[in-house]
Amino acid sequence: MNTLETNATADPRYPVGKPDRNGAATVEAREMQLSTLAELPEAMRAAVAGLNDPQLDTPYREGGWTVRQLVHHVADSHGQMAGRVKLALTEDNPTIKPYDEKGWAELPDARTLPVEPSLAILDGLHLRLLVILRSLSEEQWARTYVHPERGPMTLAQTLALYDWHSRHHVAHVTQLRKRMGW
């Protein structure tokens, strides 16, 4: 099973389970998480391939965002991750500014634009991000930033969170497609 596949019977809110905020305990676990990040742009592109506008405007679950909003959210969120990684590597334990992900998902770009611009963002963003992440030393994986709501987070914990985030949102789309027979 590739790292972005999931269990078809999972809770539609958490199709790959809830996030593990502990970070990768081993180099091997980090390698798997880095593979997930490397696979995300193509996995998300494959998940939405061939969907028409009414399908893209279908919520992935009751009360959830549309597929379109979800794709734009992933690009927004992973852009935030890249900024946090760079801050943690260039500043001493910086405090980051969280963003209102629900509010961003309601803005006109997330509600109306085709998904291709955000898929292109993920292509370039993950290429750049992986160059940085794959170069980190053990000491750098332990570098931190402070999230005002979650507290201190190491870069290893951040990788684990975004590994989950990648699998989580691809699974939202693939599970919707299965349920709808698309």
N, C-alpha and C positions, 0 to 999 in steps of 0.2 A: 504494500500500500504506500503510495507516495505521501509525503508529509502534509499535503493539503486535502486529502480525502477524509471522510468522516462517517460516522454511524448514522444510518438513515432513520433510526428510531429515536434519536436524541431530542431533547427539549428544544423546540424551535427558537427559543430565546438564546440558548447556549448549545448549539449543535455539536460543539467540540468540548463541552464542559466549561467550567468557569476558569478564569486565568490563574496561573500559578505565579505569584509575585516573589518567589524566592530566588529566582535566577538559576542559571545552569550551574550545576555542581561540578561538572567535569568538562574537559576540553571536547570530548566526544558529543556531549549534550549540546554544547555551544555550536559545534559543527552542524548538527541537525537543525538547530534553530537558524543558523546562517543559511542553510539550504532552503529552508522555508521562505526566508526573505528573498533569496535569489529566484525562487520559483513563483513568487507572488504575482509579478506583472503578467506573466504568461498565463498563470492559473486564473487570474481575474478576467483576462481577455477571453480565455476559453469559456469561462462561466457565463459571460454575457454574449458570446458569439451568436449572431443570428436573431437576437431578440429585437422585436419591433417596439415602436414607441408605447403602445398600450401595455406591452409586457414590461418594459423598463419602468413604466409608471405604476406597476403593481407592487403593493407592499410585500416584503418578503415574509411577513407574519402579521397577524392582526395587531394593530396598534404600532407597527414598525414603519421604518422608512421604506420608500420605494427603492427598487433596485437602482434606479438612476441616482437617488440621493446617497445610497450606500456606496456606490463606486466613487462619487465625489468626496464622500466622507473619508474613505480610505486614503485617497490622495492627500486630503487636508491633514489627517491624523499622522500619516507617515512623514509628511513635511515637518510637522511639529516634532516628531521623533528625531529627525535629522538635526534640527536646531538644538534639541536637548543634548544630543550626543556631542555636537561641536562645542556647546557651552561647557559641558562637563570636562571636555578635553583641553579647553583653553582658559578656563577660569577655575578658581578654588571654590568648590561646593556652591555654585550659583543657585539662587532661587529663581525658578522659571515662572512664567505667567501662564496659568491654564487658559484654555479657551472654551467658549460655550459651543460644544459640538452640536447640540440640538439646534441652537440658534443659527449656526453656520449652515446646517442641513436645510434650513427653511429659506435661505437667501435665494434670489432668482437664479444664480448660476447652478446651484445644486438641484434646484427643482426643474430647470428647463433645458440646460445645455445637453447636447449629446455627450455620451460617456467617453468618447475618444480623447478629448483633451486631458481628462484625468488619467486615462490609461497611458497616455504619452508621458505625463508627469511621473507616474509610477515607474515607467521604463527608465527614464533618466535618473530619477531620484534614487532608485534602488541600485543602479549601477554605481553611482557616486558613493552612496552609503556603504555598500559592501566593500569598496576599496578601503574605506576608513576602518570598518569593523574587522575586516580580515587582517589588518595590520596591527591590531592592539596587542600589547603585552599583558601579562597577568596583572601587573600593577594598574594598567589603564582600565581593565575590566572592572576594577574595584573603585574607580573614580565615581564621584557622586554629584548629583544635583539635588535640590530640595524642591519637591512638589508641595505647594501650600496645603493641598488636601490629603496627600498620601505620605508626606514626610520624605526623608532622604531615600533616594533610589540610586543604586549602582548601575553602571552600564550593563552588567550581566543581568540584572533584574529588568532593565529596559528591553534588552534583547528578548528575554523570556516573554515579556508582556506583548511585544510586537510580533513575536512568533505566533502566540495565541491569537492576537488581533487579526493577523493574516489568515490563519486557518478558519477562524470564527466567521469572518465576513464572506470568504469564498464559499463556505458551507451554507451560509444563509441563501446565497443565490442558487447553488446546486441543489439544495433541498427543496427550494421553491419550484425549480424546474421539474424535479421528480414529482412533487405533489400535483403540479398543474399539467403534467404530461407534455412539457415543451421540449 
